[in-house]
Amino acid sequence: MIKKCFRCGSDNLVKVVSAKSLVIPEIKREVESGAAEVSCGCAGFLSSHMTRCRNCGFEWDNIMERQMLQRE
C-alpha cells in the first residue's frame, strides 16, 4: 500500500525528522539520499517523525495517521 497525503492525495511525501535523530546512521542515510528532511524546529515531535506532503505542505505524525486511517 502506497502512503498518500490525507489532504490532496499525492504520494510525493517526505519523512521529517528532528536534528537530534541524525546520530542514528539509518536516518542520516535517509536524509543524505533525500528520502527524509531535517526539521529546524527545536520542540521535537510527539512521535518518532512527521510526514510532509511535498505538493500541498500538509504534515502529520504517526499518531494522527492512525486516527485518519481509522476514519476511512
N, C-alpha and C positions, 0 to 999 in steps of 0.2 A: 504494500500500500504506500503510495507516494503522499508525503505530507504536503498539505496545501494551506494557504492563508485563509483564515476564517472570515476575513473582510472581503477580499477581492477574488479569492480562488486561485491565485497564482502559485506555482510551485518554485518560484525564484526566491528561495529562502536562505537565510544565513544564521548560523548559531552565533550568539553574542555572549562572550564570556567576560568575567572580571579579570582585571590585570593580575590579581593575586594567583589566578589559576594557571598562569604561564609557567609556573615551576613544574607542572605536570608535562612530561615530554610529549604525550599524545596530543594534548591540547595545543601545545606550542607548534607542533607539526600542522595541525588543522589551521591555525592562524597563518602560518607561513605559506600554506597551499591555497589560501583564500576561502577555505570551507568555513572559517569562523572569523569573527572580528572581535576586537577588544573594546570593552566599554570604558569610557573615560570617567564614568561616574564613580564616586567614592563610597556610595551607600551599600553596594553589594546587592545580591539578589536573594529573594526568599527561597529560591530553589537553586539547582546547580547551574543553570544557564537560561538565557532568554532565546527566543527565536524571533527574527525580524524579517518581514517581507521586504524584499528589495524593490518591489513595484510601488506599494502604497504606504510603506513605513510602519504598518501595524506590528506591534510587539506583544508577545505573550510568553509566559513561563510554563513549565510542565504541569503546575497545579491548575492554571487556567485552561490549559489544553485538555486535561482530563474532564473538567467541568463542561467544556464546549462539546467534547465528543459524546458525553452522556446525553446531551440535548438532541443529538442527531438521531 
